[in-house]
Amino acid sequence: MNDNLVVIQNLKKHFPIYAGVFRRTVGWIKAVDGISFNIPRGKTLGLVGESGCGKTTAGRTLAGLYQPSSGTVSFDGIPIHSLSRRGLSQVRRRFQMVFQDPYGSLNPRIPIGSIIAEGLDIHKLCQSRQERRAAVEELMEKTGLDAAWINRYAHEFSGGQRQRIGIARALALKPELLILDEPVSALDVSIQLQILELLNSLKAELGLTYLFIAH
């Protein structure tokens, strides 16, 4: 077993700047320009920086949402960006992302039970509606949500409760790594503490590894 769950080497992510009618590339925004770090299995790594420094881009590249301009991102010894789409989909079940804006990351048109079950549905992990509901209720209870709220919508919840929904959704596929992109920065101070305590308890209970992105 590899002691480092995540190994990032000389990661660069540059975005093109376009100009003119034909959208010629006239320059590059160097969002991430050569960072390297490891995350040991079962540990938490904090990635801290000012707004615009590229920390969220680094997290999204690790999550497979961006293709790196150069460098390597390895998860449990697997260079994820060299995988086929199907291969990446399988590996991505093992790491999930929790976003900064709990409301913006939740679909307001579907009940939270369906939001939490998104990963279960995509990967067809439940054999029946009863099994799916039981899995969602367990995730809700694990994250401090009342299972009776399963058919409510995101707008009916507070910011802290919405972030709990986002965490429950991230846990549905039983990941080994959570990429936490400023998960408490949009919340009141008292609620921030509650979410941090929840994350700590989940880490201890489930043996999770965290990349914690903070301002």
C-alpha positions in Angstrom: 0.0 0.0 0.0 1.3 3.4 -1.0 1.8 5.7 2.1 1.0 8.8 0.0 -2.6 8.7 -1.3 -1.9 11.8 -3.4 1.3 12.8 -5.2 1.4 16.0 -7.2 4.6 16.8 -9.1 5.3 20.2 -10.8 1.6 20.7 -11.6 0.9 23.6 -14.0 -2.5 24.7 -15.2 -2.6 27.6 -17.6 -5.7 29.1 -19.2 -5.6 30.8 -22.6 -6.5 34.4 -23.1 -8.4 35.0 -26.4 -8.8 38.1 -28.4 -10.3 39.2 -31.7 -13.0 37.9 -33.9 -11.1 34.6 -34.5 -10.3 34.2 -30.8 -6.6 34.0 -31.2 -4.6 33.1 -28.1 -2.7 36.2 -27.1 -1.5 35.1 -23.7 -1.9 32.7 -20.7 -3.2 33.0 -17.2 -0.9 30.9 -15.1 -3.4 29.8 -12.5 -1.1 27.1 -11.1 2.5 27.3 -12.1 4.6 24.4 -10.8 3.4 23.1 -7.4 4.3 19.8 -5.8 2.9 18.2 -2.7 2.0 14.8 -1.2 -1.0 13.9 1.0 -0.3 10.8 3.2 -3.1 8.4 3.6 -5.5 9.2 6.4 -4.0 12.7 6.9 -5.2 16.3 6.2 -3.2 18.7 4.1 -4.1 22.4 4.2 -3.7 24.4 1.0 -3.8 28.0 2.0 -3.5 31.2 -0.1 -5.0 34.5 -1.1 -7.9 34.7 -3.5 -6.8 34.1 -7.1 -3.6 32.2 -6.1 -4.8 29.0 -7.8 -5.6 26.8 -4.9 -9.1 26.0 -6.1 -7.7 25.3 -9.6 -5.2 22.9 -8.0 -8.1 21.1 -6.2 -10.2 20.9 -9.3 -7.3 19.5 -11.3 -6.8 16.9 -8.6 -10.5 16.1 -8.8 -10.2 15.5 -12.6 -12.3 18.5 -13.5 -9.4 20.2 -15.3 -6.7 18.7 -17.5 -3.2 19.8 -16.3 -1.1 21.9 -18.7 1.9 19.8 -17.4 3.0 17.9 -14.4 1.5 14.8 -12.9 -1.3 14.0 -10.5 -1.3 10.5 -9.0 -3.9 9.0 -6.8 -2.8 5.8 -4.9 0.0 5.4 -7.5 -2.3 5.9 -10.5 -1.6 8.9 -12.8 -5.2 9.9 -13.2 -4.9 12.2 -16.2 -3.4 9.5 -18.4 -6.5 7.3 -17.9 -9.3 6.8 -20.4 -12.6 8.5 -19.6 -14.0 5.2 -18.3 -10.9 4.6 -16.2 -11.0 8.1 -14.7 -14.7 7.6 -13.9 -13.9 4.5 -11.9 -11.0 6.2 -10.0 -13.0 9.3 -9.3 -15.4 7.3 -7.2 -12.5 7.2 -4.7 -12.3 11.0 -4.3 -15.0 13.6 -4.1 -15.2 17.4 -3.8 -17.1 19.6 -1.4 -17.6 23.0 -2.8 -17.4 26.5 -1.2 -21.0 27.6 -2.0 -23.4 25.0 -0.5 -26.4 26.5 -2.3 -24.8 27.0 -5.6 -23.6 23.4 -5.7 -27.1 22.0 -5.1 -29.8 21.6 -7.8 -32.8 23.6 -6.5 -35.3 21.7 -8.7 -34.9 18.3 -7.1 -35.3 17.1 -3.5 -32.2 16.6 -1.4 -32.7 12.9 -1.3 -32.1 12.8 -5.1 -29.1 15.2 -4.7 -27.4 12.9 -2.2 -28.2 9.9 -4.3 -26.6 11.3 -7.5 -23.5 9.2 -7.3 -25.4 6.1 -6.4 -27.7 6.6 -9.4 -24.8 7.3 -11.9 -22.9 4.2 -10.9 -26.1 2.1 -10.4 -25.0 1.0 -6.9 -28.5 0.3 -5.5 -30.6 -2.6 -6.7 -34.0 -1.2 -5.6 -35.7 2.0 -4.5 -35.8 0.8 -1.0 -32.0 0.2 -0.9 -31.4 3.6 -2.4 -33.7 5.3 0.2 -32.0 3.4 3.0 -28.6 4.5 1.8 -29.6 8.1 1.6 -31.2 8.1 5.0 -28.0 6.6 6.5 -25.9 9.3 4.8 -28.3 12.0 6.1 -28.1 10.7 9.7 -24.3 10.4 9.5 -24.0 14.1 8.5 -26.5 15.4 11.1 -29.5 15.7 8.9 -33.0 14.4 9.9 -33.9 11.6 7.5 -37.5 13.0 7.5 -36.3 15.9 5.4 -35.5 13.6 2.4 -38.1 15.1 0.1 -37.4 18.8 0.9 -35.6 21.2 -1.4 -32.3 23.0 -1.0 -34.0 26.4 -0.4 -35.7 25.1 2.7 -32.4 24.7 4.5 -29.9 27.0 6.2 -26.3 27.4 4.9 -24.9 24.9 7.4 -27.6 22.4 6.6 -26.9 22.8 2.9 -23.2 22.1 3.4 -24.2 19.0 5.3 -26.2 17.9 2.3 -23.1 18.5 0.1 -21.0 16.5 2.4 -23.5 13.6 2.4 -23.5 13.7 -1.4 -19.7 13.5 -1.4 -19.8 10.5 1.0 -22.3 8.5 -1.1 -19.6 6.6 -3.1 -17.5 5.9 0.0 -14.5 7.9 -1.1 -11.1 7.7 0.4 -10.3 11.4 -0.3 -12.4 14.5 0.2 -11.3 17.7 -1.6 -12.7 20.5 0.6 -12.8 23.8 -1.3 -13.2 26.4 1.5 -16.2 24.4 2.9 -16.9 26.8 5.7 -16.0 30.2 4.4 -19.6 31.1 3.4 -21.0 30.2 6.8 -21.4 32.1 10.1 -18.7 31.5 12.6 -20.8 29.4 14.9 -21.8 27.2 12.0 -18.3 26.9 10.8 -17.3 25.2 14.0 -20.1 22.7 13.7 -19.1 21.8 10.2 -15.4 21.5 11.1 -16.4 19.2 14.0 -18.5 17.1 11.7 -15.6 16.8 9.2 -13.3 15.8 12.1 -15.6 13.1 13.3 -16.2 11.7 9.8 -12.5 11.6 9.2 -11.9 9.5 12.4 -14.9 7.3 11.8 -14.3 6.6 8.1 -10.5 6.9 7.8 -10.7 9.7 5.3 -7.9 11.7 3.8 -8.6 15.5 3.3 -7.2 18.2 1.1 -8.5 21.3 2.9 -8.4 24.5 0.8 -8.7 27.7 2.8 -8.2 31.4 2.4 
